[in-house]
Amino acid sequence: MKGCRLCGSSDLASVVDLGATPPCELFLTEEQLDEPELTYPLHLQICTSCYLAQIPPLIRPEDTFTEYAYFSSYSTSWVEHARQFADAALDRLAPEFVVEVASNDGYLLQHVVARGVRCLGVEPSANVGQAARDRGVPTRTAFLDPETGAAIRAEHGPAGLVVANNVYAHIPDIVGFTKGLRALVADDGWVSIEVQHLLTLMELNQYDTIYHEHFQYYTVASAMRALASGGLALADVELLPTHGGSIRLWARPVEAVEAATEPSGRVAEVLDREKNAGLAELSGYAEFGERVAKVRRDLLRFLIDAADAGKTVVGYGAPGKGNTLLNHCGIRSDLLAYTVDRNPYKHGRFTPGTRIPVLPPSKIAEDRPDYVLVLPWNLREELIEQLSYVREWGGRLVFPIPSLEVAP
């Protein structure tokens, strides 16, 4: 990495090196199994100047997001999370026009459409963007940059609310993307950003959320610096349970915040939590690598012991985070026979790097395995309910993170 992508400093310190893996959403077809796969270093580093955690920008967003395997609507709990957010934001802010950046398959804007509020999705992936249009959500296929933001504003007018959920980590050009958000939002409007919180990633060993689509990992402190680079200021923050622990950043144009009030007390509270956890100094990152190594050893030990005992283990889910975990641990189909996923796009394909088959969820009930390794552990409550039938034959669920747990 040449330097920090936010402040330009060349002084970057290692946090954890996960080796080299393929891009986490490039699932293989059967025909591709005899072909080589490109792998890229997956090395999390911290800038010692602005404390932005980041990985080298070795893959362009265009290489990953032009056609994408992730469809948000396959998570029931995530769609409900989006509905609750949309209803609350529309009631509180009453925007006349809403734009969502990285709008995926319309999982959120469908609720805005249902309320009769004018909206537009900006989604770079043609295949998932078409799924949004099919459900009646106006969607423009594009990556956001300052020019795209200005063009949308000129055509549709400024947005009273701009939503950017789970995309702020996916953009290597943080400054350009933030300027694009500023171009979209009205001078007195609001920008809502949800992104995983580096604090919970570190505290709960959530290292599998480190993958090439995530170029950076935010504390509230580093997010404030990133927002400022594009003319936005943080007005409020919420702590969310989504994705194992996220932050919802409520930002406004700098002028609007200065003319209104100082940031809410919640901003100061979270900044204090981050400082007390040591994330404002290098020493706070020193032991993370060893905790990651223990997660790997514990999971491998369980899978090897299960195989030696003649027990069957299969996976549930084929999320990007699961592929980081599988590749880092070196897990192959001798230890995990297959995994299943609700997304039909992935059926009949194979996980990148580890080449584990991805099958429909019905396969679990057919085979009645002894253990089901839950890869999207962040959906724990939802999946415990969905997989309650596994107990009918004495099967048990296994959660690898934050530490290995075999559920009763």
N, C-alpha and C positions, 0 to 999 in steps of 0.2 A: 504494500500500500504506500503510495507516494506521500500522503499526508491526510490530515483530518478533512473530511468533506464539508465540515461546517465552518471551522475557523482557519483551516490551512496549516495548522501546526504539524511539524514533522515528528514530533515527540509522542509516539504511540507505545503503550505498554501492553503486553500480552495478558489476557484474562483466562482464556481456555482455547486450546488447539484441538479441534475434533477431527483432524486429518483431512482427507479429500473425499468428497462425495459428489454424485451427480445431482443436478437440480431436482428438488424434492417432488415436483408435480409432473415430471416427464415420465409417466408410466409407459412401459414398453408393451408393444404388441408381440404376439408370438413370433412373427416374422423377424422382429428385431433382436430376438434372444441370441442369435448367432453373430450379431454385429457388435463392434466395440462401443463403449459408452465413454463420453467425456466426463471427467471428474474435475472438481475445482476445490482449492483449499477452503476450509471452513474454520477460520481462525478469528475469534472475537478479541478485539483490542479496545483499549480505552485511551482517549485523548487526554493527555496530562494537562492540557490547557483549558479546554471547555468541558471535559468529562462527558463527551458524547461517546457511547459504546458503539462499535461499528465493525463490520467485516469488509474485506476488500471488495470493491465493486467490479468483480470479474465477469459478471453476466449482465447483459443489458436487459432492461425490462421488456424490450421488444422480443427478446428470445423466449421469454416465459409467458407473457400475458397476451400475446396475439391470439393464441388459442389456449384455453385454460381448462384444467380438469376439476376445479373447485366450483361447486354451485352452492350458494349459501342456503337455499331453501330446503336442502336435505336435512338440516338441523332444525327440529321442531322448536327447541328452546331458543335458538338464535332468532328465528322468525318472530317468536313472541316477544323477545327482547326488543327487536326492532319496532314492533307494533306499539309497545308501551312507550318507547322513546318518541316515536312519531306523534302519538296522541298527546303526550305531555308537552312536546316542543310546539306543536301547532296551537294548543290551547294557550300556552304561556306567551308565545311570541307573535302569533297571528300573522305569519308571513304571507305575502301575496304570491311569492314565487320561491320554490325550494329547488336547490341543485344538490344532487349527491354525486360525489366523485368516487370512482371505483364502485359503481352501483350494482355490479354483479348481475344477478338474474332478476332484479327488481324486488328482492326480498323485503326491502324497507319502503321504497317509493310506492309499492302497491297500496300501502296504507295511506299514503298521501293522496294518491289518485282516488281512493275510496272516500276521502273527505272532501273531494271536489276542489282541491288546491292545485294550482298550476305547478308543474314540476318538470324536471329534466334530469336524466341520468347521464353521466359521462363515464363510459366503460370501454377500456382498451381492447378487451377480449371479444372478438366478433361472435364467437359461439354462445357465450353466456349473455352477451348483449341482445342477441336475437331472442333468447329465452325471455328476457325482460319485455321486449316489444310484443312477443306473443301473448303476454299476460296484460297488455295494455299500458305499459309504462314507457313513455317517450324516452328514447335512449340514443345518445350520440356516441359513435365509436371513435374514441380518441384518447390519447394520453394528455393529461393536463400539464400545460406550461403557461407562461405569461401570455403568449400569443393566443392560445386556445381560450384561455379565460377571458381575454379582451374581446375575442370574436363572439363568444357566447353572450357576453354582456351587451355587446352592440346589437345582437339579433333579438335577444329575449328580455333585455333589461337587467338591472342588478337584482341579486337574490337577497331576500330578507334573511334566509337561512341557507348556509352551505354545510353539508354533512360530508365528513371524510372518515368513515369507519374502517379500521384495519387496513389502511393504505399508507399512513404517514411513515411507516417503517419500510415500505416497499420501494421508495423512490431514492435513487442515489443522488439526484440533484435536489437537495432539500431546499436550497434557496430559490431555485426556479419554480419548484412546485408550490412553495409558500407564496411566492409572488402571484402564481396562478390563482390560488385561493383568494388573495386580496383583490385580484382583478374581478373575480366573480361576485364578491359580497358587496352589498350596499354599504355606503359610508356609515350608516347607523345600524348595520346588520350584524349577524352573529355567525360564527364558524364553530361547528362542533366536531371535534376530532376524538375518536376512540383509538387507543393504541395500548399494547401490552406495557405494563409498568416494570421497568428494570428492577425495582425494589423487590417485587414478588418473584421475579425470575431468579434473582440471586438467593433470596431467603428460602425458596421452596425447590431449589435445584431443577428449575424448569429449562434445562439446557436444550431439550429437544425442540424448543421454539426458535433455536438458532438455526437458520437455514438461508440459502442464497437469495431467496425472495425478500428476506428481511435484511436490509442493508444497515440499519441502525436500531438501537434499543434505548428508550428514553426514560430518564427520570423527569420529574416536573421541572427541575432546574435546567436540564439540557433542552427540554422542549420549549421553555421560555426563550432561550437563546435562539432556537431554530425559528420560532414564530417571529421574533423581532427582526430576523434577517429579511423577511418579506413584508414588513410593515404591519404585523399583527401583534397584539398584546394580550396576555392571558388575563381574563377577568375572573374566572372561577374554575374549580376542578372538582370532579367527583371520583371517588374510588369505586370501581365496579368489580364484581366477581367473574365476569366473562373472561374466557381464555386463561383461566387460572389466576387472574388479577390484572385488571386494566385501569387506565385512567381516562376519564372523559374530560377533555380540555375545552373550555368555553372561551373562545377568543373573539376579539373585535378589532377593527381597524384602530391603530394606535391613537388616532385623533378622537375616536369615540370613547375610548377608555379614559384618556386624559381629561376629556370634557365631562365625564360622568363621575366615577368613583375609583378608588384604589382597588386592587384585586381583593377578592373575598378573604375572610379569615381562614377558609379551608385551604387556600393556596399556602399560606404561611405554615399551617399545621403539617401539610404533606412535606413541605421543604424541610421542616424540622425533623420529621421521621426519616427522611433520606439522609440528612446530615448525621443523625444519631446512629444510623446503620453503617456509617463509614463511607457512603458513596460519594462524598465530596473530597475524598483523598484516596491515594493508591492503595493504602493498607486494607481498605474495605473490600478489595477484589482479590486479595492474595490467596485465600483458601478455597476459592470456588472450584478450581481445577481438581483438587483432591476429592471434593464432594461429588463431582461429576464422575470421577473414576470409581467411586464406591457404588454409585447407581449402576454403572456398567457391570461391575463385578457381581453384585447381588443378583441382577437379572440373569446374567449368564449362568451363575451357579444354580439358580432355580430351574432354568430350562434344561441344563445338562442333567441335573438330578432327576427331573421329570422323565427325560428320555431314557435314562438308565433304569428307571423304575417301570418302564413300559407304559407311561401315561401319555395321553394325546393332548397337545396344546395347539390351539388355533388363535388367530387374532380377530379382533373386532375393530373395524375402521381402517381406512387407508389415508389418513391425513398427512400433510406435509411434515408435521412434527414427528409422526411415526417413522417416516423414512430417515430422518436424522437419527433417531434412536436405533433403528435396525442397522443402519450402516455403521454407526459408531461402535455398536456392540458386535458387529460381524455376524449377525444372525441370518441363517439361511433356512431353507425348507426342511432340513433335517431336525431343526429345533422348533420351527414354527411352520406347520404343514401348509397353511394358507391363511389369508385374512379375508374378511368380508366387508362390504361397504354398501350403503343404501344408494349410492350414486351409480346408475347403470353405465355411465360413461367409462367407469373403471373396470367393469366386469369383463373377464377374459383377458385382462392385461396383467402386467407384472410390476411389482414395485421396483423403482429405479435402484440400481446397484445390487440389492439383495435378491431381486428376481423371484420374489414370493408371489404365488398366484393370488389374484383378487377375484372373489366369487360373490354371488348374491347372498344376503343374510340368511336365507332359508337353508343354506348348507349346514349351518350350526345345528339346527333341529334334526336334520337328516343324520348327521354323524355323531351327535351326542358326545362331544369331547369332554375330557376330564377338566380341562382348564381353558378359559378364554382370556387372552391377554388384551386388555382394553388400551388401545393406542391413543384415541382422543380422550385422555383422562380428564380434560377440562370440562367434558360433558358428563361428569360422573353421575350426578343424580338422574339425569335423563336416561342414561344408558343402564343404570341399575334397574330402573323400571322396565325399559325395553327388553332387557335380558333376564328378567325374573324367571322366565321359563327354564333357564339353564339349571336351576335348582331341582327341577322335576326328576332329573336322573343323577343328582348328586354332583353336578358340575359346579365349579367355582370360578369367580372372576378374579383376575390378577391386575393390579394397578402398579405400574413401575415407578411412578413419580408422585410425590417428592421422595418417597423411599418405597421399597418393595412391600406390597401388601396383598396377601391372598385373602379375599373377603370370605367370611363364613357362609 
